[in-house]
Amino acid sequence: MFRTYTDYVNKTALTIPDQFIDVKTGASVKVSKKIQDQVDYHSNNNTLIHLVLSALNSYLHPKNMNSDIILAEINEIKKMVQSGYVPVQTPAYKEKKALHESISDEVDIKEVEDVLEAFGG
């Protein structure tokens, strides 16, 4: 069942279905009550376009996302996966670390994409 919300002041209309396709994953997602409530609220307050643009801005430019820190963490996870995780105290870890020290710490963006895709992100 579809419901159309309108903001006549800003000449905006939005039709909400029962479910939608997540553009990142391609999965079908049910429209939550919280989403319906927010769309209804903003429709009644003539701010529907602001809700839509705010959601798109948050989606396209997420806050609190420092890509350098994330890439460094992904690189550490990659190293752990490649060498097998062994606690720092054991001599075997130090030997493996010496072998991997010659490998560059530079992260290839394609490898990052592969890791993210493998873990569903």
C-alpha positions as a Markdown table, in Angstrom:
| # | Residue | x | y | z |
|---|---|---|---|---|
| 1 | Met | 0.0 | 0.0 | 0.0 |
| 2 | Phe | 1.4 | 3.4 | -1.0 |
| 3 | Arg | 0.8 | 6.6 | 0.9 |
| 4 | Thr | 1.6 | 10.0 | -0.6 |
| 5 | Tyr | 2.8 | 12.9 | 1.6 |
| 6 | Thr | 2.7 | 16.4 | 0.4 |
| 7 | Asp | 4.3 | 19.7 | 1.3 |
| 8 | Tyr | 2.3 | 22.2 | -0.7 |
| 9 | Val | 4.3 | 25.2 | 0.4 |
| 10 | Asn | 7.6 | 23.8 | -1.1 |
| 11 | Lys | 5.8 | 22.0 | -3.9 |
| 12 | Thr | 7.1 | 18.6 | -2.7 |
| 13 | Ala | 5.3 | 15.2 | -2.8 |
| 14 | Leu | 6.7 | 11.9 | -1.6 |
| 15 | Thr | 5.0 | 8.5 | -2.1 |
| 16 | Ile | 6.0 | 5.9 | 0.5 |
| 17 | Pro | 5.5 | 2.2 | -0.3 |
| 18 | Asp | 5.4 | -0.6 | 2.2 |
| 19 | Gln | 9.0 | -1.6 | 1.3 |
| 20 | Phe | 11.8 | -0.2 | -0.8 |
| 21 | Ile | 15.1 | -1.4 | -2.4 |
| 22 | Asp | 18.2 | -0.4 | -0.5 |
| 23 | Val | 20.4 | 1.1 | -3.2 |
| 24 | Lys | 23.6 | 0.0 | -1.5 |
| 25 | Thr | 22.8 | -3.7 | -1.1 |
| 26 | Gly | 19.9 | -4.3 | -3.5 |
| 27 | Ala | 17.9 | -5.8 | -0.6 |
| 28 | Ser | 14.2 | -5.2 | -0.1 |
| 29 | Val | 13.6 | -3.3 | 3.2 |
| 30 | Lys | 10.3 | -2.7 | 4.9 |
| 31 | Val | 9.6 | 1.0 | 5.6 |
| 32 | Ser | 9.7 | 1.4 | 9.4 |
| 33 | Lys | 7.2 | 3.1 | 11.6 |
| 34 | Lys | 9.9 | 5.7 | 12.5 |
| 35 | Ile | 10.4 | 6.6 | 8.9 |
| 36 | Gln | 6.7 | 6.9 | 8.3 |
| 37 | Asp | 6.4 | 9.1 | 11.4 |
| 38 | Gln | 9.2 | 11.4 | 10.3 |
| 39 | Val | 7.9 | 11.8 | 6.8 |
| 40 | Asp | 4.4 | 12.5 | 8.2 |
| 41 | Tyr | 5.8 | 15.1 | 10.7 |
| 42 | His | 7.9 | 16.9 | 8.1 |
| 43 | Ser | 5.0 | 16.8 | 5.6 |
| 44 | Asn | 2.7 | 18.5 | 8.2 |
| 45 | Asn | 5.4 | 21.1 | 9.0 |
| 46 | Asn | 6.3 | 22.0 | 5.4 |
| 47 | Thr | 9.8 | 20.7 | 5.7 |
| 48 | Leu | 9.5 | 17.5 | 3.7 |
| 49 | Ile | 12.1 | 18.6 | 1.1 |
| 50 | His | 14.5 | 19.4 | 4.0 |
| 51 | Leu | 14.0 | 15.9 | 5.4 |
| 52 | Val | 14.8 | 14.3 | 2.0 |
| 53 | Leu | 17.8 | 16.5 | 1.4 |
| 54 | Ser | 19.1 | 15.9 | 4.9 |
| 55 | Ala | 18.8 | 12.2 | 4.5 |
| 56 | Leu | 20.6 | 12.3 | 1.2 |
| 57 | Asn | 23.3 | 14.5 | 2.6 |
| 58 | Ser | 23.9 | 12.0 | 5.5 |
| 59 | Tyr | 23.8 | 9.1 | 3.1 |
| 60 | Leu | 26.3 | 10.6 | 0.7 |
| 61 | His | 28.5 | 12.4 | 3.2 |
| 62 | Pro | 28.5 | 10.4 | 6.5 |
| 63 | Lys | 29.8 | 12.2 | 9.5 |
| 64 | Asn | 32.3 | 10.8 | 12.0 |
| 65 | Met | 34.0 | 8.9 | 9.1 |
| 66 | Asn | 37.7 | 9.5 | 9.1 |
| 67 | Ser | 38.8 | 7.5 | 6.1 |
| 68 | Asp | 42.5 | 7.5 | 7.1 |
| 69 | Ile | 41.7 | 5.8 | 10.4 |
| 70 | Ile | 39.4 | 3.3 | 8.8 |
| 71 | Leu | 41.9 | 2.4 | 6.1 |
| 72 | Ala | 44.6 | 2.0 | 8.8 |
| 73 | Glu | 42.3 | -0.3 | 10.8 |
| 74 | Ile | 41.4 | -2.3 | 7.6 |
| 75 | Asn | 45.1 | -2.6 | 6.9 |
| 76 | Glu | 45.7 | -4.0 | 10.4 |
| 77 | Ile | 42.9 | -6.5 | 10.0 |
| 78 | Lys | 44.3 | -7.6 | 6.6 |
| 79 | Lys | 47.7 | -8.1 | 8.2 |
| 80 | Met | 46.2 | -10.2 | 11.0 |
| 81 | Val | 44.2 | -12.3 | 8.5 |
| 82 | Gln | 47.3 | -12.9 | 6.3 |
| 83 | Ser | 49.6 | -13.8 | 9.2 |
| 84 | Gly | 47.1 | -15.6 | 11.4 |
| 85 | Tyr | 46.3 | -14.1 | 14.7 |
| 86 | Val | 48.7 | -15.0 | 17.5 |
| 87 | Pro | 48.9 | -12.9 | 20.7 |
| 88 | Val | 51.8 | -10.5 | 21.0 |
| 89 | Gln | 53.6 | -12.4 | 23.8 |
| 90 | Thr | 54.5 | -15.5 | 21.8 |
| 91 | Pro | 57.8 | -15.8 | 19.9 |
| 92 | Ala | 56.0 | -17.1 | 16.8 |
| 93 | Tyr | 54.3 | -13.7 | 16.4 |
| 94 | Lys | 57.6 | -11.8 | 16.5 |
| 95 | Glu | 59.0 | -14.1 | 13.8 |
| 96 | Lys | 56.0 | -13.6 | 11.6 |
| 97 | Lys | 56.1 | -9.9 | 12.2 |
| 98 | Ala | 59.7 | -9.8 | 11.1 |
| 99 | Leu | 58.8 | -11.5 | 7.8 |
| 100 | His | 55.9 | -9.1 | 7.1 |
| 101 | Glu | 57.9 | -5.9 | 8.0 |
| 102 | Ser | 59.3 | -5.8 | 4.5 |
| 103 | Ile | 55.7 | -5.5 | 3.1 |
| 104 | Ser | 54.6 | -1.9 | 2.4 |
| 105 | Asp | 52.0 | -0.4 | 4.8 |
| 106 | Glu | 50.4 | 1.3 | 1.8 |
| 107 | Val | 46.8 | 0.3 | 1.3 |
| 108 | Asp | 45.5 | -0.5 | -2.2 |
| 109 | Ile | 42.0 | 0.9 | -2.5 |
| 110 | Lys | 41.0 | -2.1 | -4.6 |
| 111 | Glu | 42.0 | -4.4 | -1.7 |
| 112 | Val | 40.0 | -2.3 | 0.7 |
| 113 | Glu | 36.9 | -2.6 | -1.5 |
| 114 | Asp | 37.4 | -6.4 | -1.7 |
| 115 | Val | 37.6 | -6.7 | 2.1 |
| 116 | Leu | 34.6 | -4.5 | 2.6 |
| 117 | Glu | 32.6 | -6.5 | 0.0 |
| 118 | Ala | 33.6 | -9.8 | 1.5 |
| 119 | Phe | 32.3 | -8.6 | 4.9 |
| 120 | Gly | 29.0 | -7.3 | 3.5 |
| 121 | Gly | 29.9 | -3.6 | 3.5 |
